[in-house]
Amino acid sequence: MRITHAIAALALAAPAPVLAYCRTGTRSITAWALTHGGQGNADDIIAAGAQAGYDLSSLRPLL
């Protein structure tokens, strides 16, 4: 979980917008979801991922 906090701290401290890239987008959206975890409703984060074509339901315990 420490790496998640480190990524979140870097993303939140960086000038906006922060862009992440990976070939499939899975790592990028996972980093986005974990960065926003604890800031709102886990269902909203999972729904946003689903709308973009990603199943983030396995991250629910971390959100």
N, C-alpha and C positions, 0 to 999 in steps of 0.2 A: 504494500500500500504506500510505502514511502516514495516510490517512483511516481505514483499518481500525483501525490502532493507536489513533487518537484516539477512535474510537467505543468500542473495547474498554476503554480507560482510563476513559472517562466511565461506561460501564455497570458496570464493576467497582468504581468508587469510589462510586457512588450507593447510597443505602439500598435494600435489597431489598424487594419485588420491583421490577424495572424493567419497565415496560410500553412496548411499541412498537406503533404503529398505522399501517397503510396499508390502503386499501380491499380489496386482494386478498390481503394478507398476505405477498406475495413479498419486499418490502423488509424487512419485520420478521424473517422467518425467515432471510433472507440475513444481516442484521446479527447475529442470534443465532448462526448457524453460523460466521461469521467471528470473532466474539468468542470462541467456544469452540475455534477452530482452534488447533492446536499444544498443546492441553491433553489430547488423547486420541486415539483412533483415528478417522481420517477416515471409515472405513466406518460407525462408530457414529453419527456426526453425519449422514451421508447417509441412513442407515436411519431415524433419528428424523425427518428431514424427509420421507422417503417415507411414513412412517406417518401423518404429518399431511397428506399429499397433495401434497407439493412435491418436485420433482426437483432435488436439489442437486449432482448428479454433476459439473456443469460447474465447481463450486467446488473439486473435489478437489485441484488443484495449490496452492490457497491454504490448504488445511486441513492 
